[in-house]
């Protein structure tokens, strides 16, 4: 995970500014993740795993403004950007750690993540899903806006072609484009959607489903029994 920490530390200040030009349908993607999250708790305890600059949490707080929020990430520079974003907000904690190994705390009403878990190895992903389930209160919900590999080599390539076309269509410079492709090739370890859904069910979640899919970009939801 050290190479991931170093990579995200390097581009933390540019992360938010590039989102719209890296993620197709970015607003709908994040918006669907927020839409599917629900809890009856008036002041829900929410854990954002791999929170980065707090972008997903910012959208989520529009829905749950009184939440107690815990942002967890391995990159101290990314969390520094989150601290700036939420500088005037109470009930916000920041935890710098390798969440694939560290205690998650809890119990939480909601656990969410955006574009982070796909960096883990398959076994670490599977174990993390189990640990998230245990960190949730009964009836709690885990929503993961992430990436998934194509189910076959044919669709893997089709998805990459779509994404490459999107990246070329935006205002990114040639150097920025090259850096994104390098990051994708060295840091991404996507798993098939079908495998991820199976892991969620095996972890003890019920009501497992996929609520958004745009080629590589997915939003899964899972509720603890």
BELMOGI-V331012 format. One record per residue. N is the residue number from 1. SS is DSSP state (H for helix, E for strand, - for the rest). D_FIRST is the distance of its C-alpha to the first C-alpha in Angstrom with 2 decimals. Layout:
N & SS & D_FIRST
N & SS & D_FIRST
This chain:
1 & - & 0.00
2 & H & 3.80
3 & H & 5.49
4 & H & 5.15
5 & H & 6.34
6 & H & 8.81
7 & H & 9.99
8 & H & 10.86
9 & H & 12.35
10 & H & 14.53
11 & - & 16.18
12 & H & 16.29
13 & H & 20.06
14 & H & 20.78
15 & H & 18.78
16 & H & 21.71
17 & H & 24.37
18 & H & 23.04
19 & H & 22.46
20 & H & 26.03
21 & H & 25.89
22 & H & 22.64
23 & - & 23.12
24 & - & 26.54
25 & - & 28.58
26 & H & 26.00
27 & H & 28.49
28 & H & 29.58
29 & H & 26.07
30 & H & 25.10
31 & H & 28.69
32 & H & 28.69
33 & H & 25.66
34 & H & 27.64
35 & H & 30.86
36 & H & 29.79
37 & - & 28.53
38 & - & 31.42
39 & - & 32.29
40 & - & 35.58
41 & - & 34.16
42 & - & 35.74
43 & - & 32.83
44 & - & 29.87
45 & E & 26.74
46 & E & 23.86
47 & E & 20.10
48 & E & 18.05
49 & E & 14.55
50 & - & 12.13
51 & - & 15.33
52 & - & 14.54
53 & - & 18.00
54 & - & 19.78
55 & H & 21.49
56 & H & 21.78
57 & H & 22.78
58 & H & 25.44
59 & H & 26.97
60 & H & 26.81
61 & H & 28.67
62 & H & 31.53
63 & H & 32.12
64 & - & 31.36
65 & - & 32.25
66 & - & 32.69
67 & - & 29.35
68 & E & 27.36
69 & E & 23.94
70 & E & 20.58
71 & E & 17.74
72 & E & 14.22
73 & E & 11.16
74 & - & 8.13
75 & - & 10.04
76 & H & 13.24
77 & H & 15.03
78 & H & 14.81
79 & H & 16.18
80 & H & 18.77
81 & H & 20.03
82 & H & 20.29
83 & H & 22.26
84 & H & 24.62
85 & H & 25.11
86 & - & 26.05
87 & - & 27.61
88 & - & 30.89
89 & - & 29.70
90 & - & 30.07
91 & - & 28.27
92 & E & 24.79
93 & E & 21.97
94 & E & 18.58
95 & E & 15.75
96 & E & 12.71
97 & - & 10.16
98 & - & 7.20
99 & - & 9.81
100 & - & 8.85
101 & - & 10.12
102 & - & 12.28
103 & - & 15.88
104 & - & 16.78
105 & - & 20.28
106 & - & 23.20
107 & - & 25.40
108 & E & 25.00
109 & E & 27.45
110 & E & 24.89
111 & E & 21.17
112 & E & 19.98
113 & E & 17.03
114 & E & 17.18
115 & - & 15.20
116 & - & 11.76
117 & H & 11.65
118 & H & 12.30
119 & H & 8.76
120 & - & 8.21
121 & - & 10.00
122 & H & 13.66
123 & H & 13.89
124 & H & 11.16
125 & H & 13.05
126 & H & 16.27
127 & H & 15.54
128 & H & 14.35
129 & H & 17.68
130 & H & 19.53
131 & H & 18.10
132 & H & 18.90
133 & H & 22.35
134 & H & 22.98
135 & H & 22.02
136 & E & 24.64
137 & E & 28.32
138 & E & 30.71
139 & E & 31.24
140 & E & 28.02
141 & E & 26.25
142 & E & 22.74
143 & E & 22.53
144 & E & 19.67
145 & E & 20.17
146 & E & 17.80
147 & E & 18.11
148 & - & 19.64
149 & E & 20.55
150 & - & 24.27
151 & - & 26.11
152 & - & 27.53
153 & H & 26.89
154 & H & 29.75
155 & H & 28.27
156 & H & 24.79
157 & H & 26.63
158 & H & 28.88
159 & H & 26.02
160 & H & 24.43
161 & H & 27.92
162 & H & 28.45
163 & H & 25.25
164 & H & 26.08
165 & H & 29.59
166 & H & 28.44
167 & H & 26.26
168 & H & 29.27
169 & H & 31.64
170 & - & 30.20
171 & - & 30.56
172 & - & 27.31
173 & - & 28.10
174 & H & 27.59
175 & H & 24.88
176 & H & 23.03
177 & H & 23.50
178 & H & 22.15
179 & H & 18.98
180 & H & 18.43
181 & H & 19.13
182 & H & 16.77
183 & H & 13.90
184 & H & 15.14
185 & H & 15.45
186 & H & 12.10
187 & H & 9.73
188 & - & 12.08
189 & - & 12.41
190 & - & 15.52
191 & - & 17.53
192 & E & 21.29
193 & H & 22.78
194 & H & 25.11
195 & H & 22.39
196 & H & 20.60
197 & H & 24.02
198 & H & 24.75
199 & H & 21.63
200 & H & 22.65
201 & H & 26.14
202 & H & 25.14
203 & - & 23.06
204 & - & 26.41
205 & E & 26.63
206 & E & 29.96
207 & E & 31.01
208 & E & 28.06
209 & E & 28.61
210 & E & 27.49
211 & E & 29.07
212 & E & 27.95
213 & E & 27.16
214 & E & 27.40
215 & - & 26.36
216 & - & 22.54
217 & E & 22.34
218 & E & 23.00
219 & E & 23.56
220 & E & 23.75
221 & E & 25.40
222 & E & 25.73
223 & E & 27.93
224 & E & 27.93
225 & - & 31.29
